[in-house]
Amino acid sequence: MKDPKTLTLTLTPPPSFTLFPSLNLPQKPITFHQFSTLIITFIAYAAFHASRKPPSIVKSILGPDPDPDPSNPQPGWPPFNSASGTHRLGELDLAFLSAYAIGMYFSGHVGDRIDLRLFLTVGMIGSGICCGVFQSVGWPCVVAVMGNWFGKAKRGLIMGVWNSHTSVGNIVGSVVASSVLGFGWGWAFLLPGVLIVVMSVIVFLFLVVNPETIGLELPHDDDDEEEEGVMGTTTEGTALVELRKVESEEGDGEGGSESVSSAIGFLEAWKLPGVAPFAFCLFFSKLVAYTFLYWLPFYIRHTAVAGVHLSHKTAGILSTIFDIGGVVGGILAGYISDLIDARAVTSIVFLILSIPALVVYRLYGSISMFSNVLLMFLSGLLVNGPYALITTAVAADLGTQSSIKGNSRALATVSAIIDGTGSVGAALGPLLAGYISTRGWNSVFFMLILSLSVAGLLLVRVVRNEIKEKVNEGKWLWFSGIVH
């Protein structure tokens, strides 16, 4: 009799393998399919982020204008152009991001149990039509697919490069939305929505969720055999999850059903070593990142640069500098974490350095356009570095650590827990910014700096475990006095 928690999942190759027979083995090597998966998931999640960007671009049009036109004594759109207009704008952000955060927990749980290709396609179409909770489908799906195709070797660098899709999507969304503001702010929502629906067709036709789906097997990764993971995993975590393999049974009428490990429970995933501290760290880290995502164009529009208030379009396009810095920061954080083999140490260093970067940006960013661009780039690099690392390489490490013996179907659940918790912070940050900004932007930056400080403190114990592990291996001996 089958365990009720065990689920048999039948995965079939995407339609493109029927339409284009040359994609089938042995015509294409595994590296071709890995690269294809990386590109498809990159484009898919970039489209998700592009469709999230319009609300931040239209804020400066809906809200009160810092440099009003004398011929238009009542700029903006009611009720957002009133004295409490920024409160209403923050509440709009909360409405969307709350649906996203709540949906994230359920999406990961569902994603471990159904075909991720179909689930991702539905999420993209839903996001293009009505956004909201459908946006939560994207992240658990793409992280789980990437975890299926890439081992732990060089995972930080690969995930760092791949995770630039968030910043690339933000850039595309900002440029597209800003470029059509002259036709009416509604167009800023329409074009990114059409884009993500078009991209969903590519996902449906070409995305291969798992190498086994097309008869491939990944090369053996020696890192997966280590007794302890990067989080200092011990044998205490081994009993948390019991893996079961479900073999297709003769006579049940389901040919082609492949062997799949049982999905991990939601509470069991929370108990995995390292999941909780990184999840709550991401809460505060993502709070900061999403405050910039949703309020930076508004801040630039309302803060004179070299004594001049920029236009709505210029402010929207200029805000992409923060995302360009985020691309570099994500890649740099991934490369450094691979180099020193310490995700938490890398994250906390970026978090600490981002605090003075925000202080300097607030104090000197308005002096000139050059200082604004330079300091905005540096802030984006340092703020998005740990955010990108935690949501990709760290989530993939935790979802495939030794305590669950490589259960790849735990990956979507763990990713959803980490990013779902972060998304609660993402929902809270823009709301607080909307309310606090009425007291002045210094108060908003103080909130951001305080959040980064708490995020760093939450990683102290994990950092200590990483350093202790390195010292026990005969490395980083100058830290031996701290951990013993």
Salt bridges, closest charged atoms under 4 A:
ASP3 OD2 - ARG244 NH2 3.28
ASP65 OD1 - ARG301 NH2 2.68
ASP65 OD2 - HIS312 NE2 3.99
GLU91 OE1 - ARG88 NE 2.83
ASP93 OD2 - LYS59 NZ 2.80
ASP222 OD1 - HIS220 NE2 3.95
GLU225 OE2 - HIS220 NE2 2.95
GLU242 OE1 - ARG244 NH2 3.12
GLU249 OE1 - LYS2 NZ 3.77
ASP338 OD1 - ARG343 NH1 2.99
ASP341 OD2 - LYS470 NZ 3.25
ASP397 OD1 - ARG155 NH1 2.84
ASP397 OD2 - ARG343 NE 2.78
ASP419 OD1 - LYS286 NZ 2.85
GLU473 OE1 - LYS475 NZ 3.72
